[in-house]
Amino acid sequence: MELTRNKQESTAPKKRKLSERKKDMLSGYLYIAPFFIIFGVIGLYPALFSIVLAFNKWSGFGDMEFVGLQNFTLVLQDPLFWKSLYNTVIMGLMGTAPQLIVGIVLAYFLNMAVIKFTNFFRVTIFMPYITSMVAVALVFGVFFSNNESALANYVIGWFGIDPVNWKTSEWGAKIAISLMVFWRWVGYNTIIYLAGLQSIPKDLYEAATIDGANKVQQFFHITIPLLKPFILLTVFMSTVGAMQLFAEPTVFLGSSAFTRDEAMTVVMYLYRDAFNLNSFGTASATAVLLLIIIVVVASINTWLTSGKKLKKGRVKNAKR
């Protein structure tokens, strides 16, 4: 009897501890459940449904009809898709690459103790990122108006260039939208680079100054290498954002955004198929193709900016 009582007393606390552990686990799962429920309903389910829809023909009403790879064939054989992909890449390069370079330079100057009113300049540079797209469209719509008296045409007139129809010409629309993308996102990247610069120990710059290194040498041999994680982050995010370009050209071109091909992007092509032509199957196929393109391009950009290729070349030269 005493042995059984001892056994019961020894097992009782263990059961209580186990139940308390389960309660803690259950409460933890309940705390994080809202996020996963919202993500599953708003994010995961539409993504999976879009993949399924890419292999079906559906107008938004009625039953879906399985067509296999026919939607992908239709999209890949459409010249407008390749035109939109070309526009996306060109405007992505014109709007993204300069903002990354200018962002590093601006962050470097804002991090210098010599410059006064740094907080004012930081807020001013970041303001375009939080500005409403409606306000941005109004400003750039006036600046890049098709009128000969527009501010952009007035500026290029100083250099003897004829007025440009910015919203209807091939390169005029691309340049205007690229400048809009640059103006809106350069401050965002500058703040990220500034945070990276502030994490670099000042002792490194002091030691380099003592060793005789000038500001340019310090920038390329200390600043850039230590900013590498932040550069990788901005390159990846900028690549994904450039391939998903939609708001800027749509707001800038207005009602003619989906009827002209001078500045139509892949996402605009997708939107036109889905909501203007009610062809959700080809729109979903375009989304799947865009996902593949983004993964490939982002991987290549990350690999190039990570410096692995440069390191391999140095190793080979060292062996020789």
C-alpha positions as a LaTeX table, in Angstrom:
\begin{tabular}{lrrr}
\hline
Residue & $x$ (\AA) & $y$ (\AA) & $z$ (\AA) \\
\hline
Met1 & 0.00 & 0.00 & 0.00 \\
Glu2 & 2.78 & 2.44 & 0.87 \\
Leu3 & 4.52 & 1.66 & $-2.40$ \\
Thr4 & 1.39 & 2.37 & $-4.42$ \\
Arg5 & 0.81 & 5.64 & $-2.52$ \\
Asn6 & 4.38 & 6.70 & $-3.22$ \\
Lys7 & 3.93 & 5.88 & $-6.88$ \\
Gln8 & 0.71 & 7.87 & $-7.05$ \\
Glu9 & 2.30 & 10.85 & $-5.29$ \\
Ser10 & 5.31 & 10.73 & $-7.63$ \\
Thr11 & 3.19 & 10.56 & $-10.76$ \\
Ala12 & 0.72 & 13.28 & $-9.76$ \\
Pro13 & 3.13 & 16.25 & $-10.10$ \\
Lys14 & 4.38 & 14.93 & $-13.46$ \\
Lys15 & 0.85 & 14.88 & $-14.85$ \\
Arg16 & 0.29 & 18.39 & $-13.53$ \\
Lys17 & 3.55 & 19.60 & $-15.12$ \\
Leu18 & 2.66 & 17.94 & $-18.41$ \\
Ser19 & $-0.77$ & 19.52 & $-18.47$ \\
Glu20 & 0.73 & 22.93 & $-17.69$ \\
Arg21 & 3.19 & 22.47 & $-20.53$ \\
Lys22 & 0.38 & 21.63 & $-22.90$ \\
Lys23 & $-1.52$ & 24.70 & $-21.72$ \\
Asp24 & 1.52 & 26.88 & $-22.41$ \\
Met25 & 1.92 & 25.37 & $-25.87$ \\
Leu26 & $-1.78$ & 25.82 & $-26.58$ \\
Ser27 & $-1.74$ & 29.45 & $-25.45$ \\
Gly28 & 1.32 & 30.08 & $-27.64$ \\
Tyr29 & $-0.38$ & 28.59 & $-30.68$ \\
Leu30 & $-3.49$ & 30.65 & $-29.97$ \\
Tyr31 & $-1.41$ & 33.85 & $-29.88$ \\
Ile32 & 0.14 & 33.20 & $-33.29$ \\
Ala33 & $-3.00$ & 31.64 & $-34.82$ \\
Pro34 & $-4.54$ & 34.94 & $-36.07$ \\
Phe35 & $-1.50$ & 35.67 & $-38.22$ \\
Phe36 & $-1.49$ & 32.22 & $-39.82$ \\
Ile37 & $-5.26$ & 32.28 & $-40.34$ \\
Ile38 & $-5.09$ & 35.68 & $-42.07$ \\
Phe39 & $-2.02$ & 34.62 & $-44.05$ \\
Gly40 & $-3.74$ & 31.40 & $-45.13$ \\
Val41 & $-6.93$ & 33.15 & $-46.22$ \\
Ile42 & $-5.40$ & 36.25 & $-47.84$ \\
Gly43 & $-1.97$ & 35.01 & $-48.94$ \\
Leu44 & $-1.59$ & 31.25 & $-49.22$ \\
Tyr45 & $-5.01$ & 30.28 & $-50.57$ \\
Pro46 & $-5.02$ & 32.88 & $-53.42$ \\
Ala47 & $-1.48$ & 31.84 & $-54.39$ \\
Leu48 & $-2.37$ & 28.15 & $-54.55$ \\
Phe49 & $-5.65$ & 28.91 & $-56.31$ \\
Ser50 & $-3.78$ & 31.00 & $-58.87$ \\
Ile51 & $-1.43$ & 28.10 & $-59.62$ \\
Val52 & $-4.42$ & 25.78 & $-60.11$ \\
Leu53 & $-6.19$ & 28.41 & $-62.21$ \\
Ala54 & $-3.15$ & 28.71 & $-64.50$ \\
Phe55 & $-4.03$ & 25.27 & $-65.92$ \\
Asn56 & $-7.73$ & 26.05 & $-66.35$ \\
Lys57 & $-9.93$ & 28.29 & $-68.48$ \\
Trp58 & $-12.22$ & 30.49 & $-66.39$ \\
Ser59 & $-13.93$ & 33.81 & $-66.95$ \\
Gly60 & $-14.82$ & 34.40 & $-63.30$ \\
Phe61 & $-18.26$ & 32.80 & $-63.63$ \\
Gly62 & $-19.38$ & 29.24 & $-64.16$ \\
Asp63 & $-17.26$ & 26.11 & $-64.07$ \\
Met64 & $-13.55$ & 25.94 & $-64.79$ \\
Glu65 & $-12.32$ & 23.98 & $-67.80$ \\
Phe66 & $-8.96$ & 22.20 & $-67.59$ \\
Val67 & $-6.75$ & 23.17 & $-70.55$ \\
Gly68 & $-3.31$ & 22.04 & $-69.37$ \\
Leu69 & $-0.46$ & 24.20 & $-70.64$ \\
Gln70 & $-2.61$ & 26.07 & $-73.16$ \\
Asn71 & $-2.65$ & 29.26 & $-71.05$ \\
Phe72 & 1.15 & 29.30 & $-70.85$ \\
Thr73 & 1.36 & 28.76 & $-74.61$ \\
Leu74 & $-1.02$ & 31.64 & $-75.29$ \\
Val75 & 0.94 & 33.98 & $-73.03$ \\
Leu76 & 4.36 & 33.02 & $-74.40$ \\
Gln77 & 3.13 & 33.42 & $-77.99$ \\
Asp78 & 1.65 & 36.85 & $-77.31$ \\
Pro79 & 4.00 & 39.64 & $-78.53$ \\
Leu80 & 2.45 & 42.02 & $-76.00$ \\
Phe81 & 3.71 & 39.84 & $-73.13$ \\
Trp82 & 7.29 & 40.08 & $-74.38$ \\
Lys83 & 6.83 & 43.80 & $-74.94$ \\
Ser84 & 5.60 & 44.21 & $-71.35$ \\
Leu85 & 8.53 & 42.13 & $-70.08$ \\
Tyr86 & 10.94 & 44.31 & $-72.06$ \\
Asn87 & 9.35 & 47.47 & $-70.64$ \\
Thr88 & 9.53 & 46.05 & $-67.10$ \\
Val89 & 13.24 & 45.22 & $-67.39$ \\
Ile90 & 14.18 & 48.55 & $-69.01$ \\
Met91 & 12.23 & 50.70 & $-66.53$ \\
Gly92 & 13.49 & 48.50 & $-63.68$ \\
Leu93 & 17.10 & 49.10 & $-64.67$ \\
Met94 & 16.58 & 52.82 & $-65.30$ \\
Gly95 & 14.73 & 53.38 & $-62.04$ \\
Thr96 & 16.44 & 50.92 & $-59.71$ \\
Ala97 & 20.17 & 50.89 & $-60.47$ \\
Pro98 & 20.68 & 54.68 & $-60.12$ \\
Gln99 & 18.73 & 54.84 & $-56.85$ \\
Leu100 & 20.98 & 52.21 & $-55.25$ \\
Ile101 & 24.15 & 54.09 & $-56.23$ \\
Val102 & 22.78 & 57.51 & $-55.30$ \\
Gly103 & 21.37 & 56.08 & $-52.06$ \\
Ile104 & 24.83 & 54.93 & $-50.93$ \\
Val105 & 26.38 & 58.32 & $-51.77$ \\
Leu106 & 23.60 & 60.26 & $-50.00$ \\
Ala107 & 23.81 & 58.03 & $-46.94$ \\
Tyr108 & 27.58 & 58.52 & $-46.81$ \\
Phe109 & 27.26 & 62.31 & $-46.81$ \\
Leu110 & 24.39 & 62.27 & $-44.31$ \\
Asn111 & 26.52 & 60.18 & $-41.98$ \\
Met112 & 29.33 & 62.75 & $-41.96$ \\
Ala113 & 29.56 & 64.84 & $-38.81$ \\
Val114 & 30.59 & 67.91 & $-40.82$ \\
Ile115 & 27.15 & 68.37 & $-42.40$ \\
Lys116 & 24.67 & 70.40 & $-40.34$ \\
Phe117 & 20.90 & 69.89 & $-40.13$ \\
Thr118 & 21.32 & 66.17 & $-40.87$ \\
Asn119 & 17.95 & 65.32 & $-39.31$ \\
Phe120 & 16.22 & 67.78 & $-41.62$ \\
Phe121 & 17.88 & 66.29 & $-44.69$ \\
Arg122 & 17.06 & 62.74 & $-43.56$ \\
Val123 & 13.38 & 63.56 & $-43.19$ \\
Thr124 & 13.35 & 65.43 & $-46.50$ \\
Ile125 & 14.93 & 62.54 & $-48.39$ \\
Phe126 & 12.51 & 60.03 & $-46.85$ \\
Met127 & 9.40 & 62.14 & $-47.54$ \\
Pro128 & 8.78 & 60.87 & $-51.12$ \\
Tyr129 & 8.44 & 57.31 & $-49.82$ \\
Ile130 & 5.49 & 58.22 & $-47.58$ \\
Thr131 & 3.90 & 60.62 & $-50.07$ \\
Ser132 & 0.56 & 59.56 & $-51.51$ \\
Met133 & 0.63 & 58.18 & $-55.05$ \\
Val134 & $-2.15$ & 60.57 & $-55.99$ \\
Ala135 & 0.05 & 63.53 & $-55.06$ \\
Val136 & 2.99 & 61.97 & $-56.90$ \\
Ala137 & 0.85 & 61.49 & $-60.01$ \\
Leu138 & $-0.30$ & 65.11 & $-59.92$ \\
Val139 & 3.24 & 66.45 & $-59.57$ \\
Phe140 & 4.76 & 64.28 & $-62.29$ \\
Gly141 & 1.70 & 64.68 & $-64.50$ \\
Val142 & 2.27 & 68.44 & $-64.55$ \\
Phe143 & 6.04 & 68.14 & $-64.84$ \\
Phe144 & 5.88 & 65.63 & $-67.72$ \\
Ser145 & 2.84 & 66.99 & $-69.50$ \\
Asn146 & 2.55 & 66.59 & $-73.28$ \\
Asn147 & 2.30 & 70.35 & $-73.69$ \\
Glu148 & 5.28 & 72.15 & $-75.16$ \\
Ser149 & 5.22 & 74.53 & $-72.18$ \\
Ala150 & 5.59 & 71.67 & $-69.65$ \\
Leu151 & 8.42 & 72.01 & $-67.17$ \\
Ala152 & 10.28 & 68.95 & $-68.48$ \\
Asn153 & 10.09 & 70.20 & $-72.08$ \\
Tyr154 & 11.19 & 73.64 & $-70.91$ \\
Val155 & 14.26 & 72.14 & $-69.21$ \\
Ile156 & 15.32 & 69.97 & $-72.17$ \\
Gly157 & 14.77 & 73.01 & $-74.41$ \\
Trp158 & 17.86 & 74.57 & $-72.83$ \\
Phe159 & 19.91 & 71.84 & $-74.50$ \\
Gly160 & 18.30 & 72.29 & $-77.90$ \\
Ile161 & 16.06 & 69.19 & $-77.64$ \\
Asp162 & 12.61 & 69.29 & $-79.19$ \\
Pro163 & 9.54 & 68.92 & $-76.93$ \\
Val164 & 8.60 & 65.33 & $-76.08$ \\
Asn165 & 5.17 & 63.75 & $-75.73$ \\
Trp166 & 6.05 & 62.07 & $-72.44$ \\
Lys167 & 2.89 & 59.98 & $-72.08$ \\
Thr168 & 2.70 & 58.67 & $-75.64$ \\
Ser169 & 6.29 & 58.37 & $-76.89$ \\
Glu170 & 8.24 & 55.13 & $-76.48$ \\
Trp171 & 11.17 & 56.39 & $-74.42$ \\
Gly172 & 9.44 & 59.46 & $-73.02$ \\
Ala173 & 7.03 & 57.34 & $-70.95$ \\
Lys174 & 9.82 & 55.03 & $-69.79$ \\
Ile175 & 12.04 & 57.93 & $-68.69$ \\
Ala176 & 9.22 & 59.71 & $-66.86$ \\
Ile177 & 8.11 & 56.55 & $-65.01$ \\
Ser178 & 11.71 & 55.62 & $-64.19$ \\
Leu179 & 12.28 & 59.06 & $-62.70$ \\
Met180 & 9.10 & 58.65 & $-60.67$ \\
Val181 & 10.33 & 55.31 & $-59.32$ \\
Phe182 & 13.76 & 56.80 & $-58.58$ \\
Trp183 & 12.29 & 59.83 & $-56.79$ \\
Arg184 & 9.95 & 57.72 & $-54.70$ \\
Trp185 & 12.36 & 54.98 & $-53.55$ \\
Val186 & 15.81 & 56.58 & $-53.33$ \\
Gly187 & 15.05 & 57.90 & $-49.82$ \\
Tyr188 & 13.97 & 54.46 & $-48.62$ \\
Asn189 & 17.26 & 52.90 & $-49.72$ \\
Thr190 & 19.21 & 55.85 & $-48.33$ \\
Ile191 & 17.77 & 55.29 & $-44.84$ \\
Ile192 & 18.70 & 51.58 & $-45.00$ \\
Tyr193 & 22.27 & 52.43 & $-46.04$ \\
Leu194 & 22.44 & 55.10 & $-43.36$ \\
Ala195 & 21.53 & 52.54 & $-40.72$ \\
Gly196 & 24.29 & 50.32 & $-42.06$ \\
Leu197 & 26.83 & 53.14 & $-42.00$ \\
Gln198 & 26.02 & 53.95 & $-38.38$ \\
Ser199 & 26.76 & 50.34 & $-37.44$ \\
Ile200 & 30.34 & 50.58 & $-38.77$ \\
Pro201 & 32.85 & 51.28 & $-35.95$ \\
Lys202 & 34.52 & 54.68 & $-36.28$ \\
Asp203 & 37.77 & 53.16 & $-35.09$ \\
Leu204 & 38.25 & 51.64 & $-38.52$ \\
Tyr205 & 38.14 & 55.05 & $-40.19$ \\
Glu206 & 40.50 & 56.53 & $-37.60$ \\
Ala207 & 42.97 & 53.69 & $-38.10$ \\
Ala208 & 42.74 & 54.07 & $-41.87$ \\
Thr209 & 43.35 & 57.82 & $-41.57$ \\
Ile210 & 46.44 & 57.18 & $-39.45$ \\
Asp211 & 47.68 & 54.72 & $-42.10$ \\
Gly212 & 47.35 & 57.45 & $-44.74$ \\
Ala213 & 44.14 & 56.37 & $-46.49$ \\
Asn214 & 42.09 & 59.20 & $-48.00$ \\
Lys215 & 38.28 & 59.46 & $-48.03$ \\
Val216 & 37.92 & 57.72 & $-51.39$ \\
Gln217 & 40.05 & 54.78 & $-50.30$ \\
Gln218 & 38.12 & 54.52 & $-47.03$ \\
Phe219 & 34.85 & 54.52 & $-48.94$ \\
Phe220 & 35.78 & 51.67 & $-51.29$ \\
His221 & 37.84 & 49.57 & $-48.86$ \\
Ile222 & 35.90 & 50.05 & $-45.59$ \\
Thr223 & 32.43 & 51.42 & $-46.27$ \\
Ile224 & 31.39 & 49.33 & $-49.27$ \\
Pro225 & 32.63 & 45.94 & $-47.92$ \\
Leu226 & 30.96 & 46.46 & $-44.53$ \\
Leu227 & 27.74 & 47.61 & $-46.21$ \\
Lys228 & 27.58 & 44.36 & $-48.16$ \\
Pro229 & 24.62 & 42.82 & $-46.20$ \\
Phe230 & 22.60 & 46.02 & $-46.62$ \\
Ile231 & 23.46 & 46.20 & $-50.33$ \\
Leu232 & 22.30 & 42.61 & $-50.79$ \\
Leu233 & 19.04 & 43.44 & $-49.02$ \\
Thr234 & 18.31 & 46.52 & $-51.13$ \\
Val235 & 19.30 & 44.78 & $-54.38$ \\
Phe236 & 16.96 & 41.89 & $-53.64$ \\
Met237 & 14.05 & 44.10 & $-52.59$ \\
Ser238 & 14.58 & 46.51 & $-55.50$ \\
Thr239 & 14.71 & 43.64 & $-58.00$ \\
Val240 & 11.43 & 42.19 & $-56.72$ \\
Gly241 & 9.82 & 45.63 & $-56.66$ \\
Ala242 & 11.01 & 46.49 & $-60.18$ \\
Met243 & 9.58 & 43.29 & $-61.63$ \\
Gln244 & 6.24 & 44.04 & $-59.93$ \\
Leu245 & 6.04 & 47.62 & $-61.21$ \\
Phe246 & 2.38 & 48.61 & $-61.45$ \\
Ala247 & 1.30 & 51.66 & $-59.44$ \\
Glu248 & 3.63 & 54.23 & $-60.99$ \\
Pro249 & 2.85 & 53.61 & $-64.70$ \\
Thr250 & $-0.86$ & 53.09 & $-64.00$ \\
Val251 & $-1.21$ & 56.36 & $-62.09$ \\
Phe252 & 1.01 & 58.31 & $-64.47$ \\
Leu253 & $-0.67$ & 57.17 & $-67.71$ \\
Gly254 & $-4.21$ & 57.22 & $-66.32$ \\
Ser255 & $-6.98$ & 55.85 & $-68.51$ \\
Ser256 & $-4.61$ & 54.96 & $-71.37$ \\
Ala257 & $-2.42$ & 52.74 & $-69.18$ \\
Phe258 & $-3.96$ & 49.46 & $-70.39$ \\
Thr259 & $-4.60$ & 50.46 & $-73.99$ \\
Arg260 & $-1.06$ & 51.47 & $-74.99$ \\
Asp261 & 2.10 & 49.35 & $-74.91$ \\
Glu262 & 4.82 & 52.03 & $-74.51$ \\
Ala263 & 5.00 & 51.53 & $-70.74$ \\
Met264 & 2.90 & 48.42 & $-70.09$ \\
Thr265 & 4.55 & 46.16 & $-67.50$ \\
Val266 & 4.04 & 42.46 & $-66.82$ \\
Val267 & 1.75 & 43.15 & $-63.84$ \\
Met268 & $-0.29$ & 45.56 & $-65.97$ \\
Tyr269 & $-0.53$ & 42.86 & $-68.66$ \\
Leu270 & $-1.72$ & 40.44 & $-65.98$ \\
Tyr271 & $-4.28$ & 42.93 & $-64.66$ \\
Arg272 & $-5.59$ & 43.63 & $-68.16$ \\
Asp273 & $-6.14$ & 39.91 & $-68.86$ \\
Ala274 & $-7.89$ & 39.32 & $-65.54$ \\
Phe275 & $-10.13$ & 42.34 & $-65.07$ \\
Asn276 & $-10.51$ & 43.83 & $-68.55$ \\
Leu277 & $-10.68$ & 40.66 & $-70.66$ \\
Asn278 & $-12.00$ & 38.32 & $-67.91$ \\
Ser279 & $-9.34$ & 35.76 & $-68.84$ \\
Phe280 & $-8.27$ & 34.61 & $-65.39$ \\
Gly281 & $-6.52$ & 31.52 & $-66.73$ \\
Thr282 & $-3.97$ & 33.43 & $-68.83$ \\
Ala283 & $-3.63$ & 36.03 & $-66.05$ \\
Ser284 & $-2.74$ & 33.27 & $-63.57$ \\
Ala285 & $-0.30$ & 31.75 & $-66.06$ \\
Thr286 & 1.33 & 35.17 & $-66.38$ \\
Ala287 & 1.59 & 35.38 & $-62.58$ \\
Val288 & 3.32 & 31.98 & $-62.44$ \\
Leu289 & 5.75 & 33.01 & $-65.19$ \\
Leu290 & 6.41 & 36.28 & $-63.39$ \\
Leu291 & 7.17 & 34.39 & $-60.18$ \\
Ile292 & 9.73 & 32.23 & $-62.01$ \\
Ile293 & 11.31 & 35.30 & $-63.64$ \\
Ile294 & 11.54 & 37.12 & $-60.29$ \\
Val295 & 13.19 & 34.13 & $-58.60$ \\
Val296 & 15.74 & 33.76 & $-61.42$ \\
Val297 & 16.56 & 37.47 & $-61.73$ \\
Ala298 & 16.74 & 38.01 & $-57.96$ \\
Ser299 & 19.03 & 34.98 & $-57.57$ \\
Ile300 & 21.35 & 36.23 & $-60.32$ \\
Asn301 & 21.48 & 39.75 & $-58.85$ \\
Thr302 & 22.13 & 38.41 & $-55.35$ \\
Trp303 & 24.89 & 36.14 & $-56.64$ \\
Leu304 & 26.54 & 38.96 & $-58.58$ \\
Thr305 & 26.42 & 41.44 & $-55.70$ \\
Ser306 & 27.53 & 38.87 & $-53.11$ \\
Gly307 & 31.06 & 38.90 & $-54.53$ \\
Lys308 & 31.38 & 35.12 & $-54.90$ \\
Lys309 & 32.50 & 35.44 & $-58.48$ \\
Leu310 & 35.17 & 37.94 & $-57.46$ \\
Lys311 & 36.36 & 35.70 & $-54.62$ \\
Lys312 & 36.72 & 32.71 & $-56.98$ \\
Gly313 & 38.78 & 34.81 & $-59.35$ \\
Arg314 & 41.08 & 35.89 & $-56.50$ \\
Val315 & 41.53 & 32.30 & $-55.39$ \\
Lys316 & 42.47 & 31.22 & $-58.93$ \\
Asn317 & 44.96 & 34.07 & $-59.25$ \\
Ala318 & 46.47 & 33.19 & $-55.90$ \\
Lys319 & 46.95 & 29.56 & $-56.96$ \\
Arg320 & 48.68 & 30.65 & $-60.17$ \\
\hline
\end{tabular}
